[in-house]
Amino acid sequence: MKQRVNGPGNIGQVMTQVDAWIYTQITTFSDAESIAIVGPADKRNLYDEFSSINRLTVNMYDYDPQRACDEIITADVVFDIELKEELIINYACEKMWPLGKMYKDREFILVGDNEHHNGDCNPITGNKQLAEQNELKEIWTFNEFNRWKGKYYVVYGCN
């Protein structure tokens, strides 16, 4: 089923609140011409939407080989490669080292949840923690969204 949600064009699945928030921040405020989407799991909506915008180059990265497909670069962005994109969207902050400690002078959209799943090596407790551990010098906007057993925390800013 294809639907239109919060402004983006047709997408395969209904866009989540988090995806819609990210889409709005980037299309409204960002001048970045390249985007890295890190740890998207099965979330492909933003990749499809941003790829359809002529000014943007978009790459997806996920280290989990179970997520492998033609659109995803299967690599560990902490240990295996260096991201070159101007804006980094990290969907899996709770599952990895804070990317803001490694990548400087970038825009970041950070997404983390407080559900403490198996494999969460960086448990997230809130937006302030996301901003501090990624060494953001400017925070442009933030939000939180209810999730099944907890919350998603989202922060947009730069370091």
HUZI-V907224 format. One line per field, one symbol per residue. psi: psi as a letter, one per 30 degrees, with the letter a starting at -180 (. if undefined). Layout:
psi->???
//
This chain:
psi->kklkkhelaklelkkleeeeeeeeeefefkgkfkkkjkhfbgjfeeeeeeffjefkkkkkkkfjffgklefkjjljfefelkkflekkjjfhefglkjfffejlhlkkjkkllgfilkfjfikkfleeeeeefghkfkjelllkkklegblkkkkkal.
//
